[in-house]
Amino acid sequence: MSKAGVYSILGLSAWLMSVSCMRDKVQAELDTESEAVFAGSLDSTSVVMDSIVDIEPVVSTVNSEKPEDLMEFMKNSGKWEQYDAGILPDMIHKSTSYVKKLLNNRHSGFIAVDKSRMKVILFDKFGVEKKSYGMACAKNFGTKHEKGDSRTPEGLFSVEGIYDSTDWLFTDDDGVTSKKKGQFGPRFIRLRIPGTSQIGIHGTCAPWSIGARASHGCIRVKNENILELVELVEIGMPVIVVPGKRDLEQNYTDGVEIPWIPTVKGTREPKFRKVEKADIQHKDTVCVGDSIISAPDSLSVVPFVSDSISEADAHPLECVYF
């Protein structure tokens, strides 16, 4: 090969190397710019091992119980249409304490047990009704005070555990245990209530009693309804037991005021006779005392679902307030 040919090849090689270096430099600058832009855009997602993982958004909470603050919180939440379709705006006028707790509720919804309508109602977190079941509650009116008074506790409680109650036996106030199984139906939703672990929402072997004041304190629904409900409730979900007209009257006489709330949008609080007024105690709940808890060794209970109590803690229940 001639010298001219060799010089030509060497010149071409040098030019190609120059182009390659320039390309690498430009690519490096582009990569740096891209990384800066991408890093600045990480506001709602994060990259973990080439996977995009959503960062859980910060959930705002409301700390005030002032009606105007609660209303402003709902209106500025970006979810006002949902709230406005539910009962929470109406509830503000009856119990700001309830509304504050429900607005800070981290569960998918809440339950209302309405003694006036004789309904167990499942609401979404905005206070819009999703499910409703007929129920039976305690024979006597007013909130519970003591063992054997055949009253259903009223106030704001929560779901403590869900149990398979198929083989449970019922023990009456005299300590006599029935040999008949199935009186609590297939499932028992235990409510977290100060002073007792024996109140809950459960099925029944007496479906004809639904709609009546018939129990010793618990809330009954039909067996098919309790099986559906346990698939929808969550441990810790709020449960509000709402007094009816006769309950409000009895509570007034007893000197205890339990908040009434509307479970239907636009409903007005029932008027009742105010007789023999005692010193009013304003309470969200009423503690009925530890004396009502008893657990005979002859019974055994295994939790069906519960993350708030262990199997060892789930002591056998007489469920005196069937």
N, C-alpha and C positions, 0 to 999 in steps of 0.2 A: 504494500500500500504506500502511496506517495505521502510525503510530509504534509501536503495540503489536506489530504484526506484524514490523516491522524488529527491535525489541528481542528478540523471540522467536527470530528466526533467528540473530541475533548470539549470543544465549545458548546456543543449540544448538551453534553452531560452536565456541564456547569450550569447551563440555563435551566435544565430540568430540576436540579437540586435547589436552585434559587426559587423557582416556582413552588416547590414542595415546602420549603421553609416558610415562604410567605403565606401559603395556604394554612399551615399549622398555626401560624401566629394569628391569622384572622379567626380561625375556628376557636382558638383559646379565648380570644376576646369575646366572641359570641357566646361561648359557654359561660364565661364569667357574668356576662350581662343577663343571660337566661336564668342563672342561679339566683341572681339578685332579685329579678322580677318574681320568680317562683316563691322565694323565701318570703317576700313581702305580701304574697297573696294567701298565706296560710292563716286564715282567720276562722274558718269553720271546719277544716279537715287537717289531718296530719298523715304523713307518709310513714308507714312502718313496714319494713321489709317488702317494699314494692306494693304494699296494699294500702288502699285509702281507707282510713278508719275515721268515722265521725267523732268529733269531740262533743261530749254532752254539753248542750248549751246551759248557761247559768240561768237557773229558774229564779225569777224575782219573787220576793215574799212581801207580805204586808204586815206591819208591826202595830198599826193603829187599830183601835176599835171604834173610832169616830165614824158615824154613818157617811159623812161626806168623803172621808179618806177611802173607805171601802168602795164606795161608788166610783170614785176617781180611779182607783186601782183597776177595776173591771173595765172602765171605759178606755183607759190607756194601755190595756193589755194586748191590744190587737185582736182580741177575741170577743169584743163587745156583742156582736150579733148572737154568738152562742150563749153568752151570759144572759142577754136580754130575753132569749127564748126560754130560759129556765126560771127557777123559783128564787135564786139568790138575791136579786134586787128587791123582791118583795120581803124576803126574810130579814133584810137589814132593819126593817121597822120593828121587828119582834125580838131579835137576838143578835146583836153585833158580835157577841162572843162566838156564837155558832158560825157566823159568816166568816169571821177571821180565820177560824180553824179550818173551815172548808176551803177557803181560798189558798191556804198553805198546805192543803192535803196533797200528798204525793201519790195517792192511789188513783185508779181509773174512775172512781166515783164514790158514792156513799149510799147507805140504806136509810130509809125512813120507815118506822113502824107507826102507822097512824091509827090510833085507837078510835078516832071519830069515824073514819072511812072503813075501818077494819081491813086495812091493806098493808102488806109489806111491799114497799116500792124501792126499786133499784134506780138510782139516778146516775148520770154521767157526772164528771167533775164540774160541769157548768150548771148542774141543777136541772137538766132535762131528763124527764122520765124515760127509762128504757124498758123496764119490766115492772109488772104489778101482779101481786098474788093475793087472793083472799086469805084471811087469817082468823084465828081465834086467839084471844088473850085471857088474862085472869078474870075470875068471876067478879071480884070486887073493884070498885072505882078508886082512883087516886094512885099516887106512886107508892112504892113499897117502903115499909118502915121496919118490919120485923118478921121473923119466921112464923109461918102459918097464917099470915093475914090475907093470903090469896089475892095479891096485887102484883101487877107487872111494873118493874122499875121504870121510871121515866127520866129522860135526860139524854146527854150525849155520851155514848160509850164507843167501843170498837170491837172488831172481831178478834178473838183471842185464839181460837183453834177450830178445826173442822174434824169431826169424828164419825166413824162408822158406828152407828148406834143400833144396828140390827138386832143384837142380842141383849140389849140393855133391859133391866127390870125396873119397874116403878115401885118406890117405897113411899107410903103415905106419911102424913104428919104424925101418926101414932107409931111409926116405925115398922109397920106391916109391909112386907115386900110381896108384890104380886109375882106369881109364877109364869105369867103370860109375857112372852117376848113380843117385841115389835110395837110397843106403845109409844115409842119415840120415833117411829118410822126408820128409814134407812140411814139418815144422816142427822147430825146435831152440830149446829153452829154455835159454839160457846161464845158468849159476850163477856168482855172484860168489864166487870162492874165492881166498884169498891165493896169489899166485904163478902163477896160470894162468887163461886165458880159454877153455880147451879142454874143460872138463867141462860136460856138460849133460844134460837129459832130451830125448830125441828119438824119432822114429819109426824104422822099420827095414824093410829088404828081406828080413829073415829072421824072419818072425813065429813060426816054429816054435822059435826060441831063447828065447821068453818063458818065464820061470820057471826059467831056468838061469843059471849063472855062465858068461857067454859073451863079454863085451865086454872092451875094453882099458882101460876106466875109466868110460865114460859109462853112463847109465841108459837102457835101451831100453823102449819100450812099443809096442803095435800102432799102426799109422798112424791108424786111426779114433779111437783113444784120445787120441793127441797132438793131433788136430784139435779134439777136445772140450775137452781140458785147457787149450789156449791161450786158449780163450774164457772160462775161469774164473780163471786166474791173473792177478796184477797185478805190475808192475815193483816190485821191492823186497819182495815177499812173502817171509816167512821159509821156508827149506827146511831140514829136519833130516834128515840121513842117519844112520840108526840102525844100529849094528853088530849082526850076528847072533852066535850062540854061537861059531862058528869064528873070526869076526873078533875077538871079545873075547879069545879065547885067543891069537891071533896078536899082537894089540896088547899083551897082557900080556908076552909073550915079547920084543917089541920095546921094552918100557919106555915105552909110551904108553897113557894111559887116556882113552878117549873115552866120554862118558856114554851109557849105555843108557837108553831111555825106553820105556814101554809105549805101543803104538799101538792096543791094545784094552784097554778098562777092566777092571781086575782081573787083568791079566797079570803074572806074576812074572818077574823077571830070570833068564835061563838060567844055569845053573851050568856052569863050564868048568874044564878042567885047568889048573893053574898050574905051568908048566914053564919052567926057565931064565929066571927073573925078572931083568929088567934094572932100572936105576934108573927108577922110574916118573915120567913127565912128565904132569902133569894139564893137559889141553888141551881146549878146546871144538872147535878146528879144528887142522889140521896144514898148515903152509906147505910146499909142495913145491918151491919155488924158481922163479926166473924163467927158468931154462935150458930149461924145457919149452915155452916159447912160441916159435913160429916161424911165419912167414907168407910163403910163396913168392909171388912177384909174379904167377905164372900163374893164381892163383885170385882171384876177386872175390866179395865178400859184401856184400849190401845188407840192412840191418836190416829185419825185417818189422814189428816194433813195438819201440820202445825210447825211454824218456825219460831214461835214465841215461847213455847214450853217444851221440855224434853219428855220422853216417854216416862222417865222416872218421876217427873213432876206431875204428870197427868194422873192424879190420884183417882180412884174409882168414885163415881158420883151416884148418890141416891137420886138426884134430881127431884128433890122433894116438891119443887114448884112446877111439876109437870103441867 
